[in-house]
Amino acid sequence: MVSISAQGVDLNVTLPSDIHHLSKLRFLDLRRNRITGPLPQALFPELKTLLVDRNSFTGVPPNILALMPMLTKLTLNDNVELKEWELPAARSPHSQLQVFEARNASVAGTLSLFLRSGSAHPNLVRLLLANNRLAGQVMFSSTMLRYLDLSHNMLTGTIEFITGLPNVQELRLHDNAFTGVLPDFSKLWRLRVLTLSQNQFTGIVPVSLINHGGLTSVSLTENLFQGPLPEFPRSVQTDVAHAAYWGSFCRPEPGPCQERVVLLLLIAAAFQFPVSLATSWKGNDPCAGWLGVYCDNSTGEIIGINLSHLALNGTISPVFGALRSLQALLLGGNNLAGVVLQSLLRLQSLRVLDVSDNAAPEDMPHFRSSVLILARASREPKAHGYRPKVAGKPLVISI
């Protein structure tokens, strides 16, 4: 016997342990039944297709792929009684697996050992693992993969890995904990469907995505995107209006952001668009409660920036030099690269510059003697309560 098809016949059994006697089996379809117990620890040396969706299995052998070395298609979707299990580590460099589906199947752990940077399953075309408990970062590449669904998990880190999937057509990553800016989409020319909603992406939606010629559907809502509202072609179904309603982008309609917003977003870009700023730097008025931004109420000019001790990474942007009314720039206690830019010398109103407790400053410019410079690299206690007066009123910024 080489083929068994028992789909939807209301089987209410446990698979027998002697099922391994069917050693010549190549196709087994048991979908939509009520089969219970664990999948058997049985060797099927010639099995190519195993379909067991929508049953009540309780366990998966940890070496399931090693038991079926010729397997090309495995689907385990909607087995809600499964005990938590991890994806099997790849053992063979010659995996034949093309389709692996385990949506809503209690999968936990990470993708790293299963994919092994993409070399473990070189023929994989379809990988669907939605609605599980996968965690950690995703790092792999594949020239064969067409459909990837990792939605409704607990995955973290950036999605830079998608640039290594040049032939992907559907990419569903919504409802995770991904962070960072979106990567370049210009080489993903086959991409048609992209879902990124319900994550913590920051920064500006890249032009390479907006101008992508083949997209039919894009979901971006419930993230921390900033900058102008992206304008996709009418042929693309999007939720950008909904995203804007919930606080993404500087304004709810197409058009440029206010000039001060543009400058501050360029500064945030040098800090790699951190979540700490993205959660606060919303809307089109930086004087409306933006974290660490202080304005002169009479002129609307930015006169102070205090971003101390926010675990910021990256560099100090030369754009700070364009904030001509800036009197206090406090960046101490972060992880910024040790360069204080010459552009800060343009700030004729500057009174305090704190870059202490970062990397040791290199080539510190020669500021006017009236500017208080704090640039030590050690973690010594700082003074508190510096009060530069602005327009007759005190601006209180702790340093």
Secondary structure, 3 states (H helix, E strand, C coil): CCEEECCCCCCCCECCHHHHHCCCCCEEECCCCCCEEECCCCCCCCCCEEECCCCEEEECCCCHHHHCCCCCEEECCCCCCCCCEECCCCCCCCCCCCEEECCCCCEEECCHHHHHHHCCCCCCCEEECCCCEEEEECCCCCCCCCEEECCCCEEEECCHHHHHCCCCCEEECCCCEEEECCCCCCCCCCCCEEECCCCEEEEECCHHHHCCCCCCEEECCCCEEECCCCCCCCCCEECHHHHHHCCCCCCCCCCCCCHHHHHHHHHHHHCCCCHHHHCCCCCCCCCCCCCCEEECCCCCCEEEEECCCCCCEECCCHHHHHCCCCCEEECCCCEECCECCHHHHHCCCCCEEECCCCCCCECCCCCCCCCEEECCCCCCCCCCCECCEECCEECCECC
